[in-house]
Amino acid sequence: MKEKQIQARIKEILSDERLSYKTATVFANAPLAMIQLQMETELHTLQKVLGVELTDIKALRKEK
């Protein structure tokens, strides 16, 4: 992937509202838990490739 493609994918991941949902568990909502894990992993991997600061996922989520 080129840098612009990586940045576009990061923007796409961050704009997905499922990432901001309260952290799902495999017991309560397994599909969402897997999606959130995949999104967080891909986001951090792409950010590491670019050498930028990692996004604080907990700050994005609506958790109390």
VEXDREN-2710 file (C-alpha; in Angstrom, 1 decimal):
% VEXDREN-2710
k/r/px/py/pz
1/MET/0.0/0.0/0.0
2/LYS/1.1/3.5/-0.7
3/GLU/1.1/6.2/2.0
4/LYS/-2.0/7.8/0.6
5/GLN/-3.8/4.5/0.5
6/ILE/-2.8/3.8/4.1
7/GLN/-4.0/7.2/5.3
8/ALA/-7.3/6.7/3.5
9/ARG/-7.8/3.3/5.1
10/ILE/-7.0/4.8/8.6
11/LYS/-9.6/7.5/7.9
12/GLU/-12.1/4.9/6.9
13/ILE/-11.5/2.8/10.0
14/LEU/-11.8/5.9/12.3
15/SER/-15.0/7.0/10.7
16/ASP/-16.7/3.6/11.3
17/GLU/-19.1/4.1/14.2
18/ARG/-18.6/0.5/15.4
19/LEU/-15.2/1.5/16.7
20/SER/-16.8/4.0/19.1
21/TYR/-19.3/1.6/20.5
22/LYS/-18.7/0.3/24.0
23/THR/-16.2/-2.6/23.9
24/ALA/-18.1/-5.8/23.0
25/THR/-17.4/-9.1/24.6
26/VAL/-17.6/-12.5/22.9
27/PHE/-20.3/-13.4/25.4
28/ALA/-22.5/-10.5/24.8
29/ASN/-21.9/-9.8/21.1
30/ALA/-19.3/-12.0/19.5
31/PRO/-19.5/-10.6/16.0
32/LEU/-19.1/-7.0/17.1
33/ALA/-16.2/-8.0/19.4
34/MET/-14.4/-9.7/16.5
35/ILE/-15.0/-6.6/14.2
36/GLN/-13.7/-4.2/16.9
37/LEU/-10.6/-6.3/17.5
38/GLN/-9.9/-6.5/13.7
39/MET/-10.4/-2.8/13.3
40/GLU/-8.2/-1.9/16.2
41/THR/-5.5/-4.2/15.1
42/GLU/-5.5/-3.0/11.5
43/LEU/-5.6/0.7/12.6
44/HIS/-2.6/0.3/14.9
45/THR/-0.7/-1.8/12.3
46/LEU/-1.2/0.9/9.6
47/GLN/-0.2/3.6/12.1
48/LYS/3.0/1.8/13.0
49/VAL/3.8/1.4/9.3
50/LEU/3.5/5.2/8.9
51/GLY/5.4/5.8/12.1
52/VAL/2.7/7.9/13.6
53/GLU/1.3/8.0/17.1
54/LEU/-1.2/5.3/17.9
55/THR/-4.9/6.3/18.4
56/ASP/-6.2/5.8/21.9
57/ILE/-9.2/3.5/21.2
58/LYS/-10.5/3.8/24.8
59/ALA/-10.9/7.6/24.3
60/LEU/-13.0/6.9/21.2
61/ARG/-15.4/4.5/22.9
62/LYS/-18.5/5.4/24.8
63/GLU/-17.5/3.6/28.0
64/LYS/-18.2/4.5/31.6
END
